Structure formats: C-alpha cells, structure tokens
Amino acid sequence: MRPRVLFSIGAALAVLAAVVGVGALVRTSDATSSAARRTVDSKPVRAVETTTSTTTTAPPPTTTLPPVEPDPPNQMLPDLHGGSIGIGARGPDTQVYEQRLADLRFDVGAVDGSFDQQTQYAVQGFQKLEGLPITSRIDLATSQAMATFKWPLPLQANAEPSRLEVNVTKQYAVLWSNYNVKLITTVSTGAGENYCYVPLTGGSRVCEYADTPSGRYQFNYRYTGWQKSDLGQLFNPVYFNGGIAVHGYPTVPTVPASHGCVRIPMHTAGFFPSLVVTDEPVYVFGGTNGRRPVTRTPLPPTTAPPATTTPPATTAPPVTTAPPATTAVPATAPTAPAAPA
C-alpha cells in the first residue's frame, strides 16, 4: 500500500506545479502585452498619406445667403365702383393706390393722392410686368393684381445678387439688390428702325439700327446731369454697352421708341445712378441678337466760298465852293415933306 500512496502524493505535486507554471506564464504574457500597449500608445501617430490622387477638393462654401424678402401680404384696396382712376384723379383712394404701388417698389414720386404723370408711369410699369392691357389707368384687373401681388421671378438663373434685368419684350426693368427687388420701372428701348445722323465731330454720315441687343453687360461710364450726344440730350446716363445707356428722358412711351438706349422716367432717373455701381451686371432679355451693321459715308469736303474782292475806293469829286453871299443894299426911305409952318 505504501508505494500507491507515494504515487498519489507525487501525482498531486506534479499537478500543482503545472498549475503554478501556467499561472506564471499567464502573468508574464499579460505583463508583456500591457507593456507593449504602453509602448504603442506612447508613440506619436502619423497621418495617413494618400498617394492615389493629387487633386484637392475645396470644402463647400459656408457663406450664408441673405434672407429673401417674403411676398407682400394681400391688401384690400378701395372699390372702383365699376370704373377706373387715371390722370387728374385726386383724393384718399388715389393715395391708397399710390402707397400700394410704392410698397411694391414702383416709383410713383410723391404719395400725395394726386394721379399725375409719375403715378401713370408706375401704373404702366405694373401693367407691363403683370401682362395686363396697358390702359395707363387703375381699372378692376389692375386693382385685383395689385391686391395679390407677388415678387417677380428672376429672369437670369443663378445670377449675381445685385443686378439690373431689362425685359425688352414687355418693356420693363427690375433692379435687384442682394437678391431682393429694389426697383421696378417702365422703360422704352430701341425702336428697331434704321436712322442716320452726322456726329458732332462731323466727317461722315452714320446710318444704323435702333437696336437694344440681348446679353450680359456691366455698368461703366456715367454722366451727371444733361449730356449732349450725337442723337440729342440724355439725363443722368449710366452706360453699359458702348453708347447704350440707362437714362432719363422727358417722354417714355409704352412701346420701344429710343435709338437703342433704355429710357426711364425723369423722376426715376434723378436717383437711379445712386442705386447702381460700376461693374454691376446688366442683363438684357428679348432684344436683338447683336447689333446690325453700321454704315459710315464720308462727307464731301466743304468748299469755302471765294473771297470777296474789295473794289478800289472811288475818288470823291472836288467840292464846289459856293459864291460869297451878296450883301443886300438897304432901301432908301422917301423923305417926308416938311410940315407946313
């Protein structure tokens, strides 16, 4: 029995030694792993460099667009009682309509309750924009459109925030400022007919067409006050395409009537240049596709009239001396007879 007991004790000791050895091995492995993690964590981490492409994509812009003004609220306007109001009308109803047009960015001049030429230009501009018959009066259709007016949509998609858009087809213009409507006005553009003139500098006779070409341009040269041009007087012109400018003129018909410029009413032209800056874009829609040919015919040289020869001076005839005056002999009076004594 003794050898079996000794074997059992030996086997137990062997198992215990194996367990202790495994524990020591596990502790050593954990210590090594922990040390390895500390070594890795203590090293600086390098950025991963990609070599698959050399194109750098710019981050999207973070600029926030300015808020766009909401559409004007609907407004109850005075009843026209089946009629209309136009030039010469006066009173509080007229003033309400003037104020509504001014709120919608049409230039009526003074909001004074007097329907004058300035108010008429504003009504014409409104009717042009809305596609209404141009009656130049506030009638039922015009009143209803004014009551529910919404801002016009831009004619140029993705355009600059501040710009002028000219609609040649409908004969109106919209000035945009920071994506919002600043001014709406009636205009009169090129009549399209052929005309001729002699420039102020002389030398030739120029014939061209009264065109307002479509395209994108920019404001450049401007003149303050009345400017004398080859074709007449322009008030406060701001040029954007060669000799074509936005300018004031005493008459702005409802149809194209200019030599190619964009006419606006005089009272609007008084402040229009202050609303635009140099290099501000101008978009023209519905105009001609470029300018048609221009012809210049040299003028014949002007022949000076022959010099007038002064005739030789004529000698004056000798002066005849008048004979001396004859002295009159006094008449001898008869001697009176002596009185009788």
Contacts in CASP RR format, 6 or more apart in sequence:
PFRMAT RR
TARGET T0000
AUTHOR 0000-0000-0000
METHOD contacts of the structure
MODEL  1
MRPRVLFSIGAALAVLAAVVGVGALVRTSDATSSAARRTVDSKPVRAVET
TTSTTTTAPPPTTTLPPVEPDPPNQMLPDLHGGSIGIGARGPDTQVYEQR
LADLRFDVGAVDGSFDQQTQYAVQGFQKLEGLPITSRIDLATSQAMATFK
WPLPLQANAEPSRLEVNVTKQYAVLWSNYNVKLITTVSTGAGENYCYVPL
TGGSRVCEYADTPSGRYQFNYRYTGWQKSDLGQLFNPVYFNGGIAVHGYP
TVPTVPASHGCVRIPMHTAGFFPSLVVTDEPVYVFGGTNGRRPVTRTPLP
PTTAPPATTTPPATTAPPVTTAPPATTAVPATAPTAPAAPA
65 179 0 8 1.000
66 161 0 8 1.000
66 178 0 8 1.000
66 179 0 8 1.000
66 180 0 8 1.000
68 179 0 8 1.000
68 180 0 8 1.000
69 151 0 8 1.000
69 180 0 8 1.000
69 181 0 8 1.000
71 149 0 8 1.000
71 150 0 8 1.000
71 151 0 8 1.000
72 103 0 8 1.000
72 104 0 8 1.000
72 149 0 8 1.000
72 150 0 8 1.000
72 151 0 8 1.000
74 147 0 8 1.000
74 148 0 8 1.000
75 100 0 8 1.000
75 146 0 8 1.000
75 147 0 8 1.000
76 147 0 8 1.000
77 96 0 8 1.000
77 97 0 8 1.000
77 100 0 8 1.000
77 143 0 8 1.000
77 146 0 8 1.000
77 147 0 8 1.000
78 92 0 8 1.000
78 93 0 8 1.000
78 96 0 8 1.000
78 97 0 8 1.000
80 138 0 8 1.000
80 139 0 8 1.000
80 140 0 8 1.000
80 143 0 8 1.000
82 140 0 8 1.000
83 139 0 8 1.000
83 140 0 8 1.000
84 135 0 8 1.000
84 137 0 8 1.000
84 138 0 8 1.000
84 139 0 8 1.000
84 140 0 8 1.000
84 142 0 8 1.000
85 93 0 8 1.000
85 94 0 8 1.000
85 97 0 8 1.000
85 115 0 8 1.000
85 137 0 8 1.000
85 138 0 8 1.000
86 115 0 8 1.000
86 119 0 8 1.000
86 120 0 8 1.000
86 123 0 8 1.000
86 136 0 8 1.000
86 137 0 8 1.000
86 138 0 8 1.000
87 115 0 8 1.000
87 116 0 8 1.000
87 117 0 8 1.000
87 120 0 8 1.000
87 136 0 8 1.000
88 114 0 8 1.000
88 115 0 8 1.000
88 116 0 8 1.000
89 114 0 8 1.000
89 115 0 8 1.000
90 113 0 8 1.000
90 114 0 8 1.000
90 115 0 8 1.000
91 113 0 8 1.000
91 114 0 8 1.000
92 113 0 8 1.000
94 113 0 8 1.000
94 114 0 8 1.000
94 115 0 8 1.000
94 119 0 8 1.000
95 111 0 8 1.000
95 112 0 8 1.000
95 113 0 8 1.000
97 138 0 8 1.000
97 143 0 8 1.000
97 146 0 8 1.000
98 108 0 8 1.000
98 111 0 8 1.000
98 112 0 8 1.000
98 113 0 8 1.000
98 115 0 8 1.000
98 119 0 8 1.000
98 122 0 8 1.000
99 111 0 8 1.000
100 146 0 8 1.000
101 108 0 8 1.000
101 119 0 8 1.000
101 122 0 8 1.000
101 123 0 8 1.000
101 126 0 8 1.000
101 146 0 8 1.000
102 108 0 8 1.000
102 109 0 8 1.000
102 111 0 8 1.000
104 126 0 8 1.000
104 146 0 8 1.000
104 149 0 8 1.000
104 184 0 8 1.000
105 181 0 8 1.000
105 182 0 8 1.000
105 183 0 8 1.000
105 184 0 8 1.000
106 122 0 8 1.000
106 125 0 8 1.000
106 126 0 8 1.000
106 184 0 8 1.000
106 185 0 8 1.000
107 118 0 8 1.000
107 121 0 8 1.000
107 122 0 8 1.000
107 183 0 8 1.000
107 185 0 8 1.000
107 265 0 8 1.000
107 267 0 8 1.000
107 268 0 8 1.000
108 118 0 8 1.000
108 119 0 8 1.000
108 122 0 8 1.000
109 118 0 8 1.000
109 119 0 8 1.000
109 122 0 8 1.000
109 267 0 8 1.000
110 118 0 8 1.000
117 265 0 8 1.000
118 265 0 8 1.000
118 267 0 8 1.000
120 136 0 8 1.000
121 185 0 8 1.000
121 186 0 8 1.000
121 252 0 8 1.000
121 265 0 8 1.000
121 268 0 8 1.000
122 186 0 8 1.000
123 136 0 8 1.000
123 137 0 8 1.000
123 138 0 8 1.000
123 142 0 8 1.000
124 134 0 8 1.000
124 136 0 8 1.000
124 186 0 8 1.000
124 254 0 8 1.000
125 172 0 8 1.000
125 184 0 8 1.000
125 185 0 8 1.000
125 186 0 8 1.000
126 132 0 8 1.000
126 142 0 8 1.000
126 145 0 8 1.000
126 146 0 8 1.000
126 184 0 8 1.000
127 133 0 8 1.000
127 134 0 8 1.000
127 135 0 8 1.000
127 136 0 8 1.000
127 142 0 8 1.000
128 134 0 8 1.000
128 170 0 8 1.000
128 171 0 8 1.000
128 172 0 8 1.000
128 186 0 8 1.000
128 254 0 8 1.000
129 152 0 8 1.000
129 170 0 8 1.000
129 172 0 8 1.000
129 174 0 8 1.000
129 184 0 8 1.000
130 142 0 8 1.000
130 145 0 8 1.000
131 170 0 8 1.000
132 141 0 8 1.000
132 142 0 8 1.000
132 145 0 8 1.000
133 141 0 8 1.000
134 254 0 8 1.000
135 142 0 8 1.000
136 254 0 8 1.000
138 146 0 8 1.000
151 181 0 8 1.000
152 174 0 8 1.000
152 181 0 8 1.000
152 184 0 8 1.000
154 165 0 8 1.000
154 176 0 8 1.000
155 165 0 8 1.000
155 167 0 8 1.000
155 174 0 8 1.000
155 283 0 8 1.000
155 285 0 8 1.000
156 163 0 8 1.000
156 165 0 8 1.000
156 216 0 8 1.000
156 283 0 8 1.000
156 285 0 8 1.000
159 165 0 8 1.000
159 176 0 8 1.000
159 281 0 8 1.000
159 283 0 8 1.000
160 280 0 8 1.000
160 281 0 8 1.000
161 176 0 8 1.000
161 177 0 8 1.000
161 178 0 8 1.000
161 179 0 8 1.000
162 176 0 8 1.000
162 177 0 8 1.000
162 178 0 8 1.000
162 280 0 8 1.000
162 281 0 8 1.000
163 175 0 8 1.000
163 176 0 8 1.000
163 280 0 8 1.000
163 281 0 8 1.000
163 282 0 8 1.000
163 283 0 8 1.000
164 173 0 8 1.000
164 174 0 8 1.000
164 175 0 8 1.000
164 176 0 8 1.000
164 219 0 8 1.000
164 246 0 8 1.000
164 276 0 8 1.000
164 280 0 8 1.000
164 281 0 8 1.000
164 282 0 8 1.000
164 283 0 8 1.000
165 173 0 8 1.000
165 174 0 8 1.000
165 175 0 8 1.000
165 176 0 8 1.000
165 283 0 8 1.000
165 285 0 8 1.000
166 173 0 8 1.000
166 187 0 8 1.000
166 189 0 8 1.000
166 212 0 8 1.000
166 262 0 8 1.000
166 282 0 8 1.000
166 283 0 8 1.000
166 284 0 8 1.000
166 285 0 8 1.000
167 173 0 8 1.000
167 174 0 8 1.000
167 285 0 8 1.000
167 286 0 8 1.000
168 189 0 8 1.000
168 190 0 8 1.000
168 212 0 8 1.000
168 214 0 8 1.000
168 256 0 8 1.000
168 284 0 8 1.000
168 285 0 8 1.000
168 286 0 8 1.000
168 287 0 8 1.000
169 285 0 8 1.000
169 286 0 8 1.000
169 287 0 8 1.000
171 186 0 8 1.000
171 187 0 8 1.000
171 188 0 8 1.000
171 189 0 8 1.000
171 254 0 8 1.000
171 255 0 8 1.000
171 256 0 8 1.000
172 184 0 8 1.000
172 185 0 8 1.000
172 186 0 8 1.000
172 187 0 8 1.000
173 184 0 8 1.000
173 185 0 8 1.000
173 187 0 8 1.000
173 246 0 8 1.000
173 262 0 8 1.000
173 264 0 8 1.000
174 181 0 8 1.000
174 183 0 8 1.000
174 184 0 8 1.000
175 181 0 8 1.000
175 182 0 8 1.000
175 183 0 8 1.000
175 184 0 8 1.000
175 185 0 8 1.000
175 275 0 8 1.000
175 276 0 8 1.000
176 182 0 8 1.000
177 275 0 8 1.000
182 275 0 8 1.000
183 268 0 8 1.000
183 272 0 8 1.000
183 275 0 8 1.000
185 264 0 8 1.000
185 265 0 8 1.000
185 268 0 8 1.000
186 252 0 8 1.000
186 254 0 8 1.000
186 264 0 8 1.000
186 265 0 8 1.000
187 252 0 8 1.000
187 262 0 8 1.000
187 263 0 8 1.000
187 264 0 8 1.000
188 249 0 8 1.000
188 252 0 8 1.000
188 253 0 8 1.000
188 254 0 8 1.000
188 255 0 8 1.000
188 256 0 8 1.000
188 257 0 8 1.000
188 258 0 8 1.000
188 262 0 8 1.000
188 263 0 8 1.000
189 212 0 8 1.000
189 256 0 8 1.000
189 258 0 8 1.000
189 260 0 8 1.000
189 261 0 8 1.000
189 262 0 8 1.000
189 263 0 8 1.000
189 287 0 8 1.000
190 210 0 8 1.000
190 211 0 8 1.000
190 212 0 8 1.000
190 256 0 8 1.000
190 257 0 8 1.000
190 258 0 8 1.000
190 259 0 8 1.000
190 260 0 8 1.000
190 261 0 8 1.000
191 210 0 8 1.000
191 256 0 8 1.000
191 257 0 8 1.000
191 258 0 8 1.000
191 259 0 8 1.000
191 260 0 8 1.000
192 209 0 8 1.000
192 210 0 8 1.000
192 211 0 8 1.000
192 256 0 8 1.000
192 260 0 8 1.000
192 288 0 8 1.000
193 209 0 8 1.000
193 210 0 8 1.000
194 207 0 8 1.000
194 208 0 8 1.000
194 209 0 8 1.000
194 210 0 8 1.000
195 207 0 8 1.000
195 208 0 8 1.000
195 209 0 8 1.000
195 210 0 8 1.000
195 259 0 8 1.000
196 205 0 8 1.000
196 206 0 8 1.000
196 207 0 8 1.000
196 208 0 8 1.000
197 205 0 8 1.000
197 206 0 8 1.000
197 230 0 8 1.000
197 231 0 8 1.000
198 204 0 8 1.000
198 205 0 8 1.000
198 206 0 8 1.000
198 299 0 8 1.000
199 206 0 8 1.000
199 230 0 8 1.000
200 228 0 8 1.000
200 229 0 8 1.000
200 230 0 8 1.000
202 299 0 8 1.000
203 298 0 8 1.000
203 299 0 8 1.000
204 296 0 8 1.000
204 297 0 8 1.000
204 298 0 8 1.000
204 299 0 8 1.000
205 296 0 8 1.000
205 297 0 8 1.000
205 299 0 8 1.000
206 230 0 8 1.000
206 294 0 8 1.000
206 295 0 8 1.000
206 296 0 8 1.000
207 294 0 8 1.000
207 295 0 8 1.000
207 296 0 8 1.000
207 297 0 8 1.000
208 291 0 8 1.000
208 292 0 8 1.000
208 293 0 8 1.000
208 294 0 8 1.000
208 295 0 8 1.000
209 288 0 8 1.000
209 291 0 8 1.000
209 292 0 8 1.000
210 256 0 8 1.000
210 258 0 8 1.000
210 259 0 8 1.000
210 260 0 8 1.000
211 260 0 8 1.000
211 287 0 8 1.000
211 288 0 8 1.000
211 290 0 8 1.000
211 291 0 8 1.000
211 292 0 8 1.000
212 244 0 8 1.000
212 256 0 8 1.000
212 258 0 8 1.000
212 260 0 8 1.000
212 261 0 8 1.000
212 262 0 8 1.000
212 284 0 8 1.000
212 287 0 8 1.000
212 288 0 8 1.000
213 241 0 8 1.000
213 244 0 8 1.000
213 284 0 8 1.000
213 287 0 8 1.000
213 288 0 8 1.000
213 289 0 8 1.000
213 290 0 8 1.000
213 291 0 8 1.000
214 284 0 8 1.000
214 285 0 8 1.000
214 286 0 8 1.000
214 287 0 8 1.000
214 288 0 8 1.000
214 289 0 8 1.000
214 290 0 8 1.000
215 283 0 8 1.000
215 284 0 8 1.000
215 285 0 8 1.000
216 281 0 8 1.000
216 282 0 8 1.000
216 283 0 8 1.000
217 240 0 8 1.000
217 241 0 8 1.000
217 281 0 8 1.000
217 282 0 8 1.000
217 283 0 8 1.000
217 284 0 8 1.000
218 240 0 8 1.000
218 278 0 8 1.000
218 279 0 8 1.000
218 280 0 8 1.000
218 281 0 8 1.000
218 282 0 8 1.000
219 238 0 8 1.000
219 239 0 8 1.000
219 240 0 8 1.000
219 276 0 8 1.000
219 277 0 8 1.000
219 278 0 8 1.000
219 279 0 8 1.000
219 280 0 8 1.000
219 282 0 8 1.000
220 239 0 8 1.000
220 240 0 8 1.000
220 278 0 8 1.000
220 279 0 8 1.000
221 238 0 8 1.000
221 239 0 8 1.000
222 236 0 8 1.000
222 237 0 8 1.000
222 238 0 8 1.000
222 239 0 8 1.000
222 273 0 8 1.000
222 278 0 8 1.000
223 234 0 8 1.000
223 236 0 8 1.000
223 237 0 8 1.000
224 236 0 8 1.000
224 273 0 8 1.000
225 235 0 8 1.000
225 236 0 8 1.000
226 233 0 8 1.000
226 234 0 8 1.000
226 235 0 8 1.000
227 233 0 8 1.000
227 234 0 8 1.000
227 235 0 8 1.000
227 237 0 8 1.000
231 259 0 8 1.000
234 245 0 8 1.000
234 247 0 8 1.000
234 248 0 8 1.000
234 249 0 8 1.000
234 261 0 8 1.000
235 247 0 8 1.000
235 248 0 8 1.000
235 249 0 8 1.000
235 266 0 8 1.000
235 269 0 8 1.000
235 270 0 8 1.000
236 247 0 8 1.000
236 248 0 8 1.000
236 269 0 8 1.000
236 270 0 8 1.000
236 272 0 8 1.000
236 273 0 8 1.000
237 245 0 8 1.000
237 246 0 8 1.000
237 247 0 8 1.000
237 248 0 8 1.000
237 261 0 8 1.000
238 245 0 8 1.000
238 246 0 8 1.000
238 247 0 8 1.000
238 272 0 8 1.000
238 273 0 8 1.000
238 276 0 8 1.000
239 245 0 8 1.000
240 246 0 8 1.000
240 282 0 8 1.000
241 282 0 8 1.000
241 284 0 8 1.000
243 261 0 8 1.000
244 260 0 8 1.000
244 261 0 8 1.000
244 262 0 8 1.000
245 261 0 8 1.000
245 262 0 8 1.000
246 261 0 8 1.000
246 262 0 8 1.000
246 264 0 8 1.000
246 269 0 8 1.000
246 272 0 8 1.000
246 282 0 8 1.000
247 261 0 8 1.000
247 262 0 8 1.000
247 263 0 8 1.000
247 264 0 8 1.000
247 269 0 8 1.000
248 263 0 8 1.000
248 264 0 8 1.000
248 265 0 8 1.000
248 266 0 8 1.000
248 268 0 8 1.000
248 269 0 8 1.000
248 270 0 8 1.000
248 272 0 8 1.000
249 258 0 8 1.000
249 263 0 8 1.000
249 264 0 8 1.000
249 266 0 8 1.000
249 269 0 8 1.000
250 266 0 8 1.000
251 257 0 8 1.000
251 263 0 8 1.000
252 263 0 8 1.000
252 264 0 8 1.000
252 265 0 8 1.000
257 263 0 8 1.000
264 272 0 8 1.000
END
